[in-house]
């Protein structure tokens, strides 16, 4: 596959004012643009301190230009990087000048898309670029780096290669049935298929926590007014994000804070106390709280342990969320209950805490980590997206189907489909729609 012939440009640094701005250009006109801007023929991979000038010789800025001759570049094409001063006026002026010289503004993710199309990265590595940029925890960043390095892709490749070798034997025996190429008895074949399934299952087990690292999770705090939800939010966040008051109904809108739990970026959402209200603003807060409850990955029902009679459980079955609901008995500094895990009640885990005194919080975080599926052995986690897990599950289905049929032709077909499902992960099998969906989520300039 070849990348489009047009030359593209975008700023590679975030909008706003900064000490340095970086502009990236990729395509066949990069060398000509470099010479036109700097007045020099740039040597590949050498930083050139230079003035950037327009065709009339007017200086636009002073900075550094670096030229990368394709295919030895990020995109596999000729690439030019301009390192300039980071003011918006300077950057916009250079973007306009390079645009006038024939470069088009890049689409989001177009540089990385070209890297994929030119074979510099496979699709899983390309997604790892976005995951690395968007990572919100140190663990997520480290896992993204491993995927960018190609670790995940190599594991997929090893499984795919094993399937391919098995297909060759089966198909050869079909083609030369009178003179079998290899002795592949049903018992041996079943053992080989079990080996493939075992490899995939182990990879899935390591990839599920990786999906959490990639996508994050949302925990919603809910309960009656004045149960201590805002105090718990502040305690988990380690700082004051929500107003805490003894007056019931203080929280009217959703308050969100993202924290690192077990290496995952977890959004904690504080909601309005759930109670009937004639106040229009408070009623809207309750409505939003109910919406948040329906979208949560984990629910924490906060109960005032000092006055449990005031905390009639407000969550109803009709709210339609099957996420685990942890009952958090708060204010044990007043009720004099010991902190920590309690026996489950009605199938729901229970933890006793004091948000203001910090009692029982470690045990609560342990329960959260357990039910979200936060990674245990962080060095073994594979950073995965939902589509990766779907493809692995499809592969498992085809291998299982291969074990259920007796005809070699059907076994070979199921193996072909299994190999195709794995190919979707790395991009060996793909569609324009999938590429558009993946790369459109990137930032412009990457």
Secondary structure, DSSP 8 states (H G I E B T S, - for coil): ----SS-EEEE-S-SS-EEEEEEEEESTTHHHHHHHHHSS---BT--EEEEEE-TT--EEEEEEEEEE-TTSSSSSS-EEEEEEEE-HHHHHHHHHHHHHTT-EE--TTHHHHHHHHTTSS-HHHHHHHHHHHH--SHHHHHHHHHHHHTHHHHHHHHHHHHHHHHHHHHHHHHHTTTS-SS---HHHHHHHHHHHHHHHHHHHHHHHHHHHHHH-EEEEEE-STTSSHHHHHHHHHTS--S---SSTT---S-EEEEEEETTEEEEEEE----S--S-HHHHHHHHHHHHHHHT-SEEEEEEEGGGGGG------GGG---S-EEEEEE-HHHH----EEEEEETTEEEEE-BTTTTBTHHHHHHHHHHHHT--SSGGG-----HHHHHHHHHHHHHHHHHHH---HHHHHHHHHHHHHHHHHHHTSS--HHHHHHHHTTS-TT-
